[in-house]
Amino acid sequence: MIKRGRRLRENSSIRSLVRENTLSKNDFIFPIFVVEGENIKEEISSLDGNYHWSLDRLEEIISEIETLGIRGVIVFGLPNVKDECGSESYNHNGIVQKAVRKIKELSKDLYIITDVCMCQYTSHGHCGILNGTKVDNDATLEKLAEIAVSHAKAGADMVAPSDMMDGRILYMRNALDENGFKDVAIMSYAAKYCSAFYGPFREAAHSAPQFGDRKTYQMDPANSREALKEIDMDIEEGADIIMVKPALSYLDIIKSAKENTSVPICAYSVSGEFAMVKAAAKANLINEKSVVLEMLLSMKRAGADMIITYYALQAAKWIEEV
Ligand code: PBG
């Protein structure tokens, strides 16, 4: 007898009854890029429809985010000055710290996550303190903890270290606790691969390394078991949420993280994923809406509980239309 799988695809009612995964705007986190200066809303050339915002214009984007019903943002800062040790990154009046205070003023409910890293702030563009040409792991830990505490002081709900130094979660957890921020959560970029998909972001954040690459700290794209090792270590050290990044080419990693852990999993659909789809859509090669929703759904299906995406606002609108 023929087994008839098509019965359950007969019409949209039965299809929705058997649907295993759905997208919701509750799943999305939107990245915001903040800059010093006044009256700036400047489109990021590598990330169509995403902007650099000065603090006095932030209200526009924050109210749009809230109106659309997006619950979380991740804040990236571009400082005016960079130096060897990235000192603007832990300055109480640094760009992210000021932006967090401003966003808290504008919205009491929006959940604020901050990216904790040094690459936007160091003159050499590496994610930590250098010793010669090497990124010094333990010297960097102290700075990362300082950054995390300064973000927490400004009002961040969650800090998200993206540097890939060893031991940073434990170091940061202790520093946050000692400074009275027991309730500030940590989302670890636990399995962050050394990926060419970050290209457009580095243009957006002016954070490209000035020499060498990030292969001594970010993970080798050839490895998957190593991701579980990194994830386990970070959970052990106190990470509340772990992230897999990039998302699209690493769905297998998301899936195995889901199967092997019990903390929530965040997928970061990175700038290169966004840029590829945008370019293909502009060339009329694909239907942008369908492709984006399919991609985001694939991340959910793989096991992501939440997704950081430059498409968050657009996708929230598209979901309503479906
Ligand atoms: C900072 C950081 C990067 C991204 C997020 N945080 C760049 C990098 O590691 O080079 C990339 C995000 C994206 O491509 O969308 N370390």
Boltz pocket constraint, residues with backbone or C-beta under 6 A from the ligand:
constraints:
  - pocket:
      binder: B
      contacts: [[A, 115], [A, 117], [A, 119], [A, 127], [A, 162], [A, 163], [A, 197], [A, 198], [A, 199], [A, 200], [A, 201], [A, 202], [A, 207], [A, 269], [A, 270], [A, 271], [A, 272]]
      max_distance: 6.0
